[in-house]
Amino acid sequence: MITAKVKCVNKEESSYQTNEGTVRQARVTFYADYADGRNKEWASATPTLNLTMTLNGHAADLFDQGTAYTLQFVEDEA
C-alpha cells in the first residue's frame, strides 16, 4: 500500500434539475500536502499530485476545502 497526504484545495458545488427534482454535485480538487515533511518518501521521485473528482452532493459533503486527507493506493488482487 502507498499512502499520500492530500489537501482539499477547491470545492465547486453546483446543481441541476431533473424530472425527479434538484440534483446536487461538486467538483472537488486535491493537491499533495507537503506540510511537516508529508509525502517526503515519494515526493523526490514524483513531486506533484493532482486529483479532481466530481461527486454527488452526499459524497461531496464528506470533504471540506482546506482539510487534509490520507489517500491510499492499494494493489488490486484481481
Phi, psi and omega in degrees: 000139176243134178244149176224139176269127181233158176235135176287112185257345181204141177218106182254110182267146177210171177210159176212161183262140171232178177298334180273350180132199181276134177248124177264145173208169179210145173260118186245129183242136180236143172238161176300143180252112183260005181301141176056032178078010178300146178068013183301322184299313183262346185294334180291332179267322181225087191281010179219153177211132179220125179228127176233131179232143169255122188237154172291166185304317181298313180293321180296329179297343181281349183241139179238135178299135180092353182266142178269146180223161174255124179259128181246133173252114182243127181297132179282130182282345182285000000 
